């Protein structure tokens, strides 16, 4: 088995069960050509970002956090604040945001972050050299319900459906937002992750709520509208499943290499009080990463853990003995932890949390990359530009 690392495949020297070996310490390098961006017309900075995503796993795994700059435990909308930075001393390298409710014309997203404020946060992270990824918990266009309203709707929004025009107006608002997030007059490159967790059935685009053909048509229609009709050349598309049973299951609704740039999936550790729950999570996650690494190698795509975490982090050593144990042997481009939304719903520690010191040990791992590491890697190949900006 070989693992994609940018322009190389890393074939581990030793194999034991699902363990892919420590590719970073004893690699066997085999030349491999990475795929180009799925949109040949992406702008220069987006193209440079994609080249960096292909090569960064040779240096390590980028750490990300959802809504990191907007709020945390005990604070909200404080300039420069971040729970990750408060504990680890550095910002995350990847910033996750969600566009849910944008389609309705709302001024605030699904997590009550004002879109005007989100624009500023996106620019701040990008200016410092970070990466932006956007998910979209959009309403059900047929019923007006939330993303979790699983009434059939995909067929209605496709061409010929009675909600097609409405849906195009929603996509228009997404395009307007993507075009409005600019720095120095140029659009900020983003990783757009629509219709995520589709191998589950809790969203209206999930596998029991539409056919594979309908899902693929929805994805392609969205991509074509944004990239061709609206000429959005600052987006890279992330195909992000929920948990999956095998490679065929992961690829069942794959829209094609010309419509996807990054592969990923979402998985969370649950039932932390159950005996052996950490080991079960590690085994399940590594089995999925085994499969995804093979798929990524065949398609020439970088891959990520697009969402993960353990709510409230009741295991004080979870960072070093569970999460890092599970992911350290794989050439992931990034791992993103979910948001610190409220005192009973958070996924990274805050000062005084029982896992605080373990998170610091985790952050000191040489192959785990935070924002200063991303900036040092010059992800957008604009070192002189960033230098000028950071000296302001």
FENCOR-V575888 format. One line per field, one symbol per residue. phi: phi as a letter, one per 20 degrees, with the letter a starting at -180 (. if undefined). psi: psi as a letter, one per 40 degrees, with the letter a starting at -180 (. if undefined). burial: b if it has 9 or more other C-alpha atoms within 8 Angstrom, else e. A space follows every 50 residues. Layout:
BEGIN
phi = ???
psi = ???
burial = ???
END
This chain:
BEGIN
phi = .cdfcmecddeffccblffeneffdbedecgbefffgfdfdgffffffgf ffffdggfeqdfecbflgeeabfnbblegmeaffffeenbffecdecceg ngfenfecefdmeffffggfffffffgeoeddccebeefffednffgeee ggbggfefgnefdffgfffffffffgfffeecclndfffceecelflffe cedfeffedaegffffffffffffffeefeleddddedeceefcebffff egdffogfccdceabdbceclffffmfffffgfffffffgffffffffem dfcbdfbaqcgmlfefdffeecffgfdfedefebcdeffeeagdbbccfd gnfgegfffffgfeggedddffffffflgelcgfffgfffef
psi = hihhgbeihhhidihhbeheigdddgihhhhhhiiiidheeiiddddddd ddddddeddahhhihhfdediaheihfhheihdddddeeiiidhhhiheh eddeeieiadefhhdddddddddddddeeiihhhiggiiheddeaadehe hhddddeiheieeddddddddddddddddegihfeiihhihhgififeea feieeideeiiddddddddddddddddddefgfeihhhhhiaiidadddd edfheideeidhiiihiihifdehheddddddddddddddddddddddef iiiigdhiihhegehefdddecddddedeifidihhiaigdieegieiii heideddddddddehdehhaddddddefdeffdddddddee.
burial = ebbbbbbbbbbbbebeebebbbbeeebbeeeeebeebbbeebeebbbbbb bbbbbbbbebbbbbbbbbbbbbbeeeeeeebbbbbbbbebbbbbbbbbbb bbbeeeebbbeebbbeebbebbbebbbbbbbbbbbbbbbbbbeebbbebb bbbbbbbbeebebbebbebbbebbbeebbebbbeeebbbbbbbbbbbbbb bebbbbbebbebebbbbbbbbbbbbbbbeeebbbbbbbbbbbbbeebebb eebebeeebbbbbbbbbebeebeeeebbeebbbebbbbbbbbbbbbbeeb bbbbbbbbbbbbbbebbbbbebbbbbbebbbbbbbbbbbbbeeebbbbbb eeeebbebbbbbbeeeebbbbbbbbeebbbeeeeebeeeeee
END
